[in-house]
Amino acid sequence: REQDGKLPDIVFEATGVYSKGLEGFLQAHHYPYIRLNPLEAKLQMAAMRRHKTDISDAHELAKSHFKSDRQETYVQEDYFEQMRALGRYYEDLEKEIRHNYNRLHAFLQLSFPLFEKVFS
């Protein structure tokens, strides 16, 4: 775990659902980590990469860590994560309501072609 009183640097590339499990584990155990944007990781490893495999990517990412000045990833409080998730859920509901309203309107126009003329 600790060597010489310091935790090791944990660096990984954000790969969507694949890195979420690792990130959740690190957060649950309060380990500091550095999550890299895939484009940023690609640019930092561009000169070093010879063959693209998961093992070589991890090795090159570790080597590039000693050449780059990286900031530890900021972990938001759980409250803000929940608020962001609720905001996305609300947007999805609004989108679904608009979609259903437009479908209902289209069905009404097909079923009762004179509907808008009578009630306008």
C-alpha positions in Angstrom: 0.0 0.0 0.0 2.4 2.7 1.1 6.1 2.7 0.5 8.3 5.3 2.1 5.2 6.9 3.6 3.7 7.8 0.2 0.9 6.1 -1.8 1.9 5.1 -5.3 0.6 7.2 -8.2 -2.4 5.6 -9.9 -2.8 6.7 -13.5 -5.4 5.4 -16.0 -7.1 6.4 -19.1 -10.9 7.2 -18.9 -12.4 4.5 -21.1 -16.1 5.0 -20.4 -17.8 2.1 -18.6 -14.6 0.1 -18.5 -12.8 2.6 -16.2 -15.8 3.4 -14.0 -15.4 0.2 -11.9 -11.7 1.1 -11.1 -12.6 4.7 -10.4 -15.4 3.6 -8.0 -13.0 1.3 -6.2 -10.4 4.0 -5.8 -13.0 6.5 -4.5 -14.5 4.0 -2.1 -11.0 3.3 -0.6 -9.9 7.0 -0.7 -7.0 6.4 -3.0 -5.8 9.5 -4.9 -5.7 8.9 -8.7 -5.1 10.6 -12.0 -7.7 9.9 -14.7 -6.6 11.0 -18.2 -8.8 12.0 -21.1 -8.2 9.4 -23.9 -7.1 12.2 -26.3 -4.7 13.6 -23.8 -3.2 10.1 -23.1 -2.9 9.4 -26.8 -1.0 12.7 -27.3 1.3 12.1 -24.4 2.1 8.5 -25.5 2.3 9.2 -29.3 6.0 9.3 -29.5 6.5 6.2 -27.4 3.8 3.8 -28.7 5.0 1.1 -31.0 2.4 -1.7 -30.8 -1.1 -0.9 -29.5 -2.2 -3.4 -26.9 -3.7 -3.0 -23.5 -0.5 -4.1 -21.8 1.8 -1.8 -23.9 -0.7 1.1 -23.4 -0.5 0.7 -19.6 3.3 0.4 -19.7 3.6 3.5 -21.9 1.2 5.4 -19.7 3.3 4.6 -16.7 6.5 5.7 -18.4 4.9 9.0 -19.6 3.8 9.7 -16.0 7.4 10.4 -15.1 7.7 12.9 -18.0 4.5 14.8 -17.4 3.3 17.1 -14.7 -0.2 15.8 -13.9 -2.7 17.0 -11.4 -4.6 14.5 -9.1 -8.2 14.1 -10.3 -10.7 16.1 -8.3 -13.5 14.0 -6.8 -16.8 15.7 -6.4 -18.9 15.2 -3.4 -21.6 12.5 -3.8 -24.4 15.2 -3.5 -23.2 16.9 -6.7 -22.9 13.6 -8.6 -26.5 12.9 -7.6 -27.7 16.3 -8.7 -26.0 15.9 -12.0 -27.6 12.5 -12.5 -31.0 14.0 -11.6 -30.4 16.8 -14.1 -29.7 14.3 -16.9 -32.8 12.3 -15.9 -34.9 15.5 -16.0 -33.6 16.3 -19.5 -34.4 12.8 -20.6 -38.0 13.1 -19.3 -38.5 16.4 -21.0 -37.2 15.0 -24.3 -39.6 12.0 -23.9 -42.6 14.3 -23.2 -41.8 16.4 -26.3 -41.5 13.3 -28.4 -44.8 11.9 -27.1 -46.6 15.2 -27.6 -45.4 15.4 -31.2 -46.5 11.7 -31.8 -49.9 12.5 -30.3 -50.2 15.6 -32.5 -49.3 13.6 -35.6 -51.8 10.8 -34.8 -54.6 13.4 -34.2 -53.8 15.0 -37.6 -54.1 11.6 -39.3 -57.2 10.6 -37.4 -59.1 13.9 -37.5 -57.7 16.0 -40.4 -60.1 18.9 -39.7 -59.3 19.0 -36.0 -57.0 22.1 -36.1 -59.5 24.0 -38.3 -62.4 23.4 -36.0 -60.5 24.3 -32.7 -58.3 27.1 -34.0 
